[in-house]
């Protein structure tokens, strides 16, 4: 057919369009990304993962492959924990990588990964750094939160009522002086027995079914509030469950990754979106 190859995948229902583009030849503009992710006029997704060689983009990385991640609005993002897992699953399934332990390049730095026999993926996410506190406002109600950097910015708020009751359809307010580049907002219930429940409003996307870096931030914040920086917890999000481990200077995220479809984008449609 001669169109532009794509795949569709998700990690705990955080869904992505993958664009294999080994040599970085696609002109991946904000308009094209936004159209791809639009659930009415495109394929629909929370973001786009371009599969490109690190060298093709001039990125310094120990990994051959670089995850060029874009938010649903077309903006460039540093990191996506669920996206990395889907990215890894594609690389191995397609034969581009033959090992099950390797390194992926991201704008937040290199991420060592491991694909398990059951199809789940563990990502070494790097440090989850507590950077302060701030406040977000949801439907006129303020929530204090712990600011966490996981290669991208997060604000984690512990909620006493069931997080399912929050109305996250609109953009919650946040302090743009603290987060000049925007922020991912996590709202969590502490369930006890090293377990959390979370909802998330992602920067440049809106509410999503899951956020990998957000689950890491949530566990790091919960541990911080408990007076420690080491531990492990399950995190239940609307899209499923992941396991997060936190230790001093490092974190891990383990969860499922699925490839659900593949096909070709119409080149006329792509070209019509312009630059």
C-alpha angles and dihedrals in degrees: 000000000000097000129134112285118237139169131198122217143153143204111208087339094304093130133207143182110227119208114195104214106151096175097039096244099140117099096227104192128177090249093054094046092048091049093048091051095045108108094211105040101025141026094289124236146147090242149340125256114199111201103215137151113257091231092055090062094038091245120157106230140139087224123083092216127060125200105222098195126193128184120235091263090057097256120136117250131197101224146354120192096197090044092054090056092052090044090054093048091053095048093053097039091050094048094241087122122031099186124079093214116057145120131270123200118227135167087256090057136270117328120202110215139188127201112209128211092254091058095255120128133216117208124194096222100189123232124342101212124198106222104175140283136293142159134252126193122218117188090337095312118114122222123190115221148183115247113225131181116210094166085296129050125271138174115201120198124189109222123202095201121062108287088222087074094062118107105224098163091109128050109272115228120252138172106273090192089063093038107030092165095047128259143239110241121213124189116194143185116209105227099180127234091073093300133126137184117212145184122188140202106201126212110254093005115056125225113351133187090246144354120202099201087042092059090051090049090048094054092043090052093047091051091047091053088050090054100254140092099206131074149087132249143171115239120205113205128172089265098052139280136311134181120231127193122195127192132158108296096356145062139187133210122198124185146121128293126196135188107205108171146004135192145122132289115229107254093214091055091047093049092046091062088067126197 
